[in-house]
């Protein structure tokens, strides 16, 4: 898929299985996929090679997904990178949902099929192109 070939996707998740599964699915679609097993590693990756879109876990040790978003959005050059939080936490309260919305992130709940991961990624990239 030529359009996807130039699109760089960063996946930030502390679960190695999720990282590798999502990365494999997106790589097969032609995306340039980078992975980070921690939020701090993800932020370093963004500084070195800014992605076109980010798939982010919510619950991670030390810095959670919301903390990652605050750090990401603090930099003007990263404010418009589209982000989807993909979480298995079905008990996210309304204030946290509002906070994620205010930080310009979408939220998707697990379980999630790989086809849906691809569709979420396409949606993020379409959102970036139309911004």
C-alpha positions in Angstrom: 0.0 0.0 0.0 2.0 3.1 -1.2 0.2 5.7 1.0 1.0 3.7 4.1 4.6 3.2 3.2 5.5 6.8 4.1 3.5 6.7 7.3 5.4 6.2 10.6 3.5 4.7 13.5 4.7 4.6 17.1 3.2 2.0 19.5 3.8 2.7 23.2 2.8 -0.2 25.4 4.5 -2.1 28.3 3.1 -5.4 27.1 5.7 -7.0 24.7 3.0 -9.2 23.2 0.8 -6.2 22.3 3.8 -4.4 20.9 4.9 -7.2 18.6 1.3 -8.2 17.6 0.2 -4.7 16.7 3.6 -3.9 15.0 3.4 -7.1 12.9 -0.2 -6.3 11.8 0.7 -2.7 10.9 4.0 -3.7 9.2 2.0 -6.1 7.0 -0.1 -3.1 5.9 3.1 -1.3 4.8 3.5 1.1 7.7 6.9 2.1 9.2 6.3 0.9 12.7 8.4 1.8 15.8 7.7 0.4 19.2 8.5 1.6 22.8 8.0 -0.5 25.8 7.7 2.5 28.1 6.4 6.0 27.9 9.8 7.5 28.5 11.3 5.5 25.7 8.4 6.5 23.5 9.0 10.2 24.2 12.7 9.7 23.2 11.6 8.0 20.0 9.3 10.9 19.2 12.2 13.4 19.6 14.4 11.3 17.4 11.9 10.4 14.7 8.5 12.0 15.0 5.7 9.6 14.1 2.6 10.4 12.0 0.4 8.7 14.6 0.7 7.0 18.0 -1.1 4.0 19.5 -0.8 4.3 23.2 -1.6 2.1 26.2 -3.3 3.8 29.2 -2.0 1.7 32.2 1.8 1.6 32.3 4.2 1.8 35.3 5.8 5.1 36.3 4.2 7.2 33.6 0.7 6.3 32.4 -0.9 7.2 29.1 -2.3 10.5 30.3 1.1 11.5 31.7 2.6 10.6 28.3 0.0 12.8 26.6 0.8 15.8 28.8 4.5 15.5 28.0 3.8 15.0 24.3 1.4 18.0 24.1 3.8 20.2 26.0 5.9 20.4 22.9 4.5 22.6 20.1 5.9 20.4 17.4 4.1 17.4 18.8 0.7 18.9 19.6 -1.0 17.7 16.4 0.3 14.1 16.3 -2.9 12.0 16.4 -3.1 9.6 19.3 -5.4 6.6 20.0 -5.3 5.2 23.5 -6.0 1.5 23.3 -6.8 0.1 26.7 -8.2 -3.0 28.4 -9.3 -0.8 31.4 -13.1 -0.8 31.1 -13.5 1.3 34.2 -12.2 4.6 32.9 -14.2 7.3 34.7 -15.7 10.3 33.1 -13.1 12.8 34.3 -10.3 10.7 32.8 -12.2 10.3 29.5 -12.7 14.1 29.4 -9.0 14.6 30.2 -8.0 12.3 27.3 -10.4 14.2 25.0 -9.0 17.5 26.1 -5.5 16.2 25.3 -6.8 15.4 21.8 -6.7 11.6 22.1 -9.2 9.0 21.0 -9.9 6.0 23.2 -10.5 2.5 22.1 -11.3 -0.4 24.4 -9.9 -3.9 24.3 -10.6 -6.6 23.3 -9.7 -5.3 19.8 -9.3 -7.3 16.6 -6.2 -6.6 14.5 -8.4 -5.4 11.7 -9.7 -2.7 14.1 -6.1 -1.7 15.0 -5.4 -1.2 11.3 -8.7 0.8 10.9 -7.9 3.0 14.0 -4.5 3.7 12.5 -6.0 4.7 9.1 -8.4 6.9 10.9 -5.6 8.7 12.8 -3.7 9.2 9.6 -6.8 10.6 7.8 -7.3 12.9 10.8 -3.7 14.1 10.5 -4.1 14.7 6.7 -7.3 16.7 7.1 -5.8 18.9 10.0 
